[in-house]
Amino acid sequence: MKKEDSKRNKTAISNSNSLEELADFWDSHDLTDYWEQTEDAIFDVSIDVKKIFFALDFKLAENLRKQSKKRGISSDTYLNLIVQKALSSEHGS
């Protein structure tokens, strides 16, 4: 990799080359110390997601929270994965 390419791949504030380095940097630094170096970001957000809520037994919900935390994902995501897998195997897909 050329030196100029290496510099271009580094993040502006942390000077990181990888997601791991970036995460380590922000784990030990406060964004407010670098606020003047930031730039406005413009992006679209889609809020067309529809959700339906279901009642879940309290003990099941607590277990779900613990298991999802172990996996590093939200309880919503983990529950959706479990239901998707159960429905797929039920239908043989």
Buried (B, 14 or more C-beta within 10 A) or exposed (E): EEEEEEEEEBBEBBEBBEEEBBEEBBEEEEEEEEEEEEEEEEEEEEEEEEEEEEEEEEEEEEEBEEBBEEEEBEBEEBBEEEEEEEEEEEEEE
